[in-house]
């Protein structure tokens, strides 16, 4: 039997071990690293960890569609928590990072959920939600389907630990959308759903997610 020189054998063993380590690292990749977010952007991953989860949406009969992905904020691409009569509000300029995710129905019934979550610099999330509430007094806001007339506020049970929440639905039109705004500390979120009865079911789930440390 042919013998390898000791130095060559050692080199082969080191190379083999390194290859196995890389393969093991790939196979055991951290499941919390989210598709669409750069692994180095740890702040956005922490932000996304405060969003609704696929398991929570599955309890409502929905399934994952897209995200969470980062919303790129630049001089030309601006963030808004919710469009009102004004395209943007003053505290929109205080957003540090923002992420978004979407879910749809698992069954023929129509369910659509879209969540946007933002972290603010030098401002409380509750102040951002209050700013939106005041702006909605104009009576209309802009949607993906055009201007929509705002209906009355939808009463929801208090959410323990949450700083502020507000919910409303558009008046019936081409597409009916309902909105939940919720804030905790420096965070504020907007959740858009396709039916009013979903608001009461999803509100405690949003609160639980926001309260994660």
N, C-alpha and C positions, 0 to 999 in steps of 0.2 A: 504493500500500500504506500502511495506517494505521500510524503510529509511536507506540509507547508512550513516555510520559515516562521519562526515565532512572531516576528514583527508584522509579517503579512497577515497572519491569523488574527493578531490583535486588531489590525486595521479593519478586517472584514467584520469582526464582532462589533466594533464601535459603529461602523456604517449600518450594519443590520439593526442594531439597537435604536439608532437615530431614526431610521425609516419606520420602525415599528412605533416609535413615540409619536411621529408625525401622523401616522395612520390612526393611532389611538386617539390623538387630539382631535382629529377630524370626526371620528365616529362618536366621540363623547363631547362634542361641542356644546357649549352652555346653551340650554334650551331657552334661557331668558333673553338671549340676543335676538332682537326683532328684525325681521326682514324689512328692508327699506330704510333702516337707520344705520348709519356708519358705526361700527363697533367702538370706535374711539370716542364717540359723542355720548359720554356717560350721562350727562345731564338730561339728554332727551330720553334715554332708556329709563331713567328714574321717573321722568314725567309720564312716560307711557305706562309705567307700572301702576299709576293711579287711575287708569282708564278702566272702562268696562272690560270684562273678559269674555271669551267665547263661551265658557261654561254658563256665565250669567245670561247671555243672550239665548243660549240653547234652552234655558228654562222658560223663555218666552216664545219658543218655537222658531228661533232664528238661527242663522249660521254665518260664519265669517265670510266677508266679501273682500275687503281691502284693509291694509294697514296693520298696526299703527305705522304711519310714516311721518317724517318731519315736514313741517310747513316752512319753506325757506322764506325768511324775512329779509328783504333788501330795500334799497332806496326806491326801486321800481315795483317791488312786490310787497304790498303792505298787508298786515294782519288786521282782521276785524272780528271781534267776539260775536257780533250779530249786526247785520246791516239794518238800519232803520231809515227814516227819511234822510238822514245824513249818511253818506257812504261809510264814514268812519267817525269814531268818537275819540276825545282827547286821550283817554287811558289806553287806547289801542297802541299808541306809540310807546307805552311802557312795557310791552310784552318782550320777555327775554327769549323764550323758546315756546313752540307750540307744536302739537301733534294731532293727527286725525285718524279715525278708523271708521269703517262702515260694515254693516251687517244687513242681510236680507232674509226672506222667508225660507224655511225648510219645506213648507207645505204650500198648497195652492192659495191659502189665505195671504193677503197682502200685509207684509211687515217690512218696514224699512227703518233702520236706525243709523244715524250719523252722529258721531261725537267729535267735538273739537275741545282740546284741553290746553290751556295756556298758563304759563308762569310769568308773573309780573315783577318788574324791578321798581322798587320804591313806591309800591301801591298795593293795597289789599285787594284780593279777588272780590270781596264783598262790595268794594267801591266801584269796581268795574260792572258788576251786576246791577247795582243801583243806578249807575249811569245809563245802562241800557233801558232799565225800567222807565226812567224819566224821558228818554228819547222816544220810546214807544207811544208816548202820549200824542204824538203827531197823527196816529191813527193808521198809518200804512208802513210797510217795510218792503225792501227788495228781496226777492227770492230768485232761485235758478229759473223759475218759470215766469218771472216778471213781477210787477208790483202786486202786493197782496194786502187786503184790508185786515186789520188786527181785531180779533174778537176779545171778549172779556178775559180777565185773568182766571186761570183754573186753580181753585183752592186745593192745596195738598196738605197732608198732615205734617206737623213740624218734624224736621230731621235732626235728631240729637247730634250735637257736635259740629253741625254745619253752620257757617256764619250767615249765609243768606241764600234764599232760593226764590225763584219766580217761574211761573209757567203760564203759557197762553197758547191759543190755537188761532190759526188764520180762519177768517170766515169762509164758508164753503165756496169753492171756485173750481177751477180746472183740476187742481191738486190740493188736497187738504194736508197741511202739515201742522204739527204741534211742537212746541218748544219748551225745554226745561233748561233754566239757567241755575247754576249752583256754584257756591264759592266756599273755600276753606283756606284760611291763611293767605298765602300769596298766589293761590290757584283759583281759576274760574273756568267753568266748562259750559258749553252749549251742547245739548243733546236734542236732535231733531228726529221725531218719530212720525209715523204715518196715520196714527189714530189717537183720539183723546184718551180712550180707556187704557192705552199703553202707559200714559204718563204716571198714573198711580202705581203701576207695577214696576216701572223702571226707576222711579225716584229713589227708593231705598237702596237699590243696587248701585246707583251712581254715588250715593252718599257713602256706602261701604267702601267703594273704590277710592274715593277722595280721602277718606280717613286713614288709608294705609300709610304706614310710616316709611 
